[in-house]
Amino acid sequence: MSPTDRPLDRVVAARVSLLIAIAALIAACGGGASPSAAASAAPSDAGAATTVAVTLEEWAVSTDVSTAPAGPVTFTATNDGPDDVHEFVVIKTDLDFTALPTDAQGVVDEAGGEMEVIGEIEDIAVGASDDLSVTLEPGNYALICNIYDEAEMEAHYTMGMRTTFTVN
């Protein structure tokens, strides 16, 4: 004869099951904690990095957002090709993003005046992604590919691989 075949054991088992159900219900409802206590226990988003998805392709640079708050920003750059290796450069400047100083081949002079290179990822293969984490101050930025292909005599920046980005 099993323990649950006895009447007293069935009553005890039923009460234990009922207590377990009540405990689960209380836990699901917050266990009696006040809403303000639960909210204060949640992690704060202050200081969290903003993530920006960047797509590099012949002949464009695009982002999933065009602005971010000042502070840490992680750019995830993906090279969608279809044929060329690309790079990703973040430049702080008040110059028009289409009028950055270039050399005779159309490559941006990264040491040029009125701009500051904040960071870059070099040589991102077709189909690959890489991250660049930087801390950005409020202002205007140009996001570019600054590769020059000698075989094809193409400066990716002048071919259109550039966009603006604003930090508030």
N, C-alpha and C positions, 0 to 999 in steps of 0.2 A: 504494500500500500504506500503510495507516494505521500509526501507531506501535505500537498494541496488537496488530498482526498479527505482530510479531516476537516470538519466544519470550522474549528477555531483557526486553523492554518489558512483557510480560504478567506476568513474575515481579516486576518492580519495582512495577507497578501494584497487584498483589495485596498486596505488602508494605506499600505506602503505605496501602492500604485497611485492612489489619490494624492498623497503627500508629494510624490515625485512630480505629478502633473501640476500641482499648485506651485511648487518651487520653480518649475520651468516657466509658468505663467508670470510669476513675480519677476524672474530674471529678464523675461522678454519685455516687461513693462518698465524696465529701468531699475528694478530692485529698490524702489523707494527713493532714489536720488532725485534731487530737485533738478529742473531743467538747467538752471544756472550752474550747478555743480558739474553736470555732464558737459556743458559747453566749455567751461574753463579747463576741463581735463583734455579737450581736443587739442591736437597740435596746432600751433599758430603758423599761418602762411607768411608772416612777416619775414622778409629776408630770403624767401625761397627764390631760386633761380627761375627765370622765364625761359622756356624752351621755344625756339623758332625753327621750324622745318624750312630748309632751303633746297630748291631744286636748281641744278646746273644742267644746261643742255645747249646744244647749238641752236640758236645764239641768244640765249636769255638766262637771266638769274631771276628767280621768283621765290617769294616767301609766303608762308601761310598767314602771316600777320605783317602789317607794315609799321607797327609801333610797339614799344615795350616800355615798362617803367624803368627808371634808372636803377642800377644795381647789377647783380649777376645775371648774365644772359648766356645760355648755351645754344649755339647754332648747330643744328644737325644738317650737314651738307651732303646731298646725294647727287651723284653724277648720273643723269639719265641719258648721257651721250647724245646721239647714238654712236658716235665714232671717236671722239676726242677725249683725251685726258684734260681735266680742268683743275683749277685751283679756286680757293675762296678767300677773298681779302676783305677785311672790315677796315674802312677808312673814316675817321672823323673829319668832317670838313663842312664849311659853309658854301663852298663852290658848288655850282650846278653839277650833278653827278655825270652829266654828259660832257662836261668841259674840264675834266681833271687834266693837269699838265702831262703831256705825253712826249716821247722822243719821236724821231723821224719815222720809226716803224709803227707808231701808234700804241706803244706800250706805256702805261702810266708810270711816270717817274715817282716811285714810292717815297723818295726823299724830297720831293718837290714841296714848295712853300704852300702855306694856307691849308695844310692837311697833315694828319697824323695817322700812320698805320697802327691800328690797335692790335691786330692779330691776323694770322692766316693759316690756311691748311694748303700745303703744296701737293701737287700730283695725285689727284683723286681719280682712280681708274674708273672706266665705264662700269656702271652697276654697283660701285662701292659707295659707302657712306663713311663720314668721319665727323667727330665733334670738335667744336672750338668753344671753350668756355672763357668768357671775358667779363670784366666789370665795366659797364658803360655809364658815362655821365650824360646828363640831359644834353641834347643837341641833335645835329643832322649827321647822317652817316651815308657813305656810298658802299654798297656791297658789290664786288666785282670779281671777274676772272681776269687775271692779268698775264695769261700765257701768250707767248708769241711762238707760232709754229713756223719754223724756218722753211720746211719743205713746201708748205702751202702758202707761205708768206701772209699769214693771218694773225692779226693782233685780236685776241678774243674780246678785249674791252671795246675796241672800235667796231667790232662786228655786232655789238649790242649786248654783250654779257655784263650788264650793270643794272642796278636798281637803287632806289633810295630806301632809307630806314630812319625812323625818328624815335628818339628816346625822350620820354617826358620826365 
